[in-house]
Every structure is written in structure tokens, then in C-alpha cells.
Amino acid sequence: MIEHFEGREEHAALQKLAAEVVPGDVEMWRTTFMDAIDQLERFRLRQRIEVLQERVRDGGFSVLTAEEKAELLQLQAATRGA
């Protein structure tokens, strides 16, 4: 994964991190990582809902395409169930 950042400013910091020994076991880090990914996904969904809702507030529901209307309803239902 570090090779992906070769030539970018992040590369040196990632190499330094990779060389460090961090406390904890693999399962703990896997759980922490997956929790962070889940949190980012929830944030992405909330942002998308906010964008679509703002468009509705500004111009009414008719400004959304049929796909966006379906997406908004699906996202709202999914976040209620979460």
C-alpha cells in the first residue's frame, strides 16, 4: 500500500508509520479500522442526504431526478434503520 503513495508528500510519513511497532494485536487494529470505515461511510451518507435535502429546500422535490428521489428515500430509510 505504501508504494501507492510513492512520489507524494505522504510517502515519507507512511514509511515511518510502517516501521513503527504499535501496541495491540491484529484483531484489535482490524476492529478499530473497520469501525473507522463504518463511521466514514455513515458520514458520507449523511452528507449525501444533506446535499439532496438542500436541493429540495431550494427548489422543491421536482428539482431532483427520479434516481435522486429514489436515492434520497433509500438513504433516509437506511439511516433510520441504522
C-alpha positions as CSV (number, residue, x, y, z in Angstrom):
1,M,0.0,0.0,0.0
2,I,2.9,2.4,0.8
3,E,4.1,2.1,-2.8
4,H,0.8,3.6,-4.0
5,F,2.0,6.9,-2.4
6,E,5.5,6.9,-3.8
7,G,6.4,10.3,-5.1
8,R,3.8,12.1,-3.0
9,E,4.4,14.1,0.2
10,E,2.6,11.4,2.3
11,H,5.1,8.7,1.4
12,A,7.8,9.5,4.0
13,A,5.2,9.7,6.8
14,L,3.7,6.4,5.8
15,Q,7.1,4.7,5.6
16,K,7.8,6.0,9.1
17,L,4.5,4.7,10.4
18,A,5.1,1.3,8.8
19,A,8.4,0.9,10.6
20,E,6.9,1.6,14.0
21,V,5.7,-1.1,16.4
22,V,2.3,-0.3,17.6
23,P,0.7,-1.7,20.7
24,G,-2.2,-4.1,20.4
25,D,-2.9,-7.2,18.4
26,V,-4.0,-7.6,14.8
27,E,-7.7,-8.2,15.7
28,M,-7.9,-5.0,17.8
29,W,-6.5,-3.0,15.0
30,R,-8.7,-4.7,12.4
31,T,-11.8,-3.9,14.6
32,T,-10.6,-0.3,15.1
33,F,-10.0,0.1,11.3
34,M,-13.4,-1.4,10.4
35,D,-15.2,0.9,12.9
36,A,-13.5,3.9,11.3
37,I,-14.5,2.8,7.9
38,D,-18.1,2.3,9.1
39,Q,-18.0,5.8,10.6
40,L,-16.8,7.3,7.4
41,E,-19.5,5.6,5.4
42,R,-22.2,6.9,7.8
43,F,-20.7,10.4,7.4
44,R,-20.7,10.1,3.6
45,L,-24.4,9.0,3.6
46,R,-25.4,11.9,5.9
47,Q,-23.6,14.3,3.6
48,R,-25.3,13.0,0.5
49,I,-28.7,13.2,2.3
50,E,-27.9,16.8,3.3
51,V,-27.0,17.7,-0.3
52,L,-30.2,16.3,-1.7
53,Q,-32.3,17.8,1.0
54,E,-30.8,21.2,0.4
55,R,-31.7,21.0,-3.3
56,V,-35.2,20.1,-2.3
57,R,-35.4,23.1,0.1
58,D,-34.0,25.4,-2.6
59,G,-36.2,24.3,-5.5
60,G,-38.7,21.7,-4.3
61,F,-38.8,17.9,-4.7
62,S,-39.3,18.3,-8.5
63,V,-35.7,19.5,-9.0
64,L,-34.4,16.0,-8.2
65,T,-34.2,13.4,-10.9
66,A,-36.1,10.2,-10.5
67,E,-32.9,8.5,-9.5
68,E,-32.1,11.1,-6.9
69,K,-35.6,10.9,-5.4
70,A,-35.2,7.2,-5.1
71,E,-31.7,7.6,-3.7
72,L,-32.9,10.1,-1.1
73,L,-35.7,7.9,0.1
74,Q,-33.5,4.9,0.2
75,L,-30.8,6.7,2.2
76,Q,-33.3,8.1,4.6
77,A,-34.8,4.7,5.2
78,A,-31.3,3.2,5.7
79,T,-30.2,5.8,8.2
80,R,-33.4,5.4,10.2
81,G,-32.7,1.6,10.4
82,A,-29.1,2.1,11.5
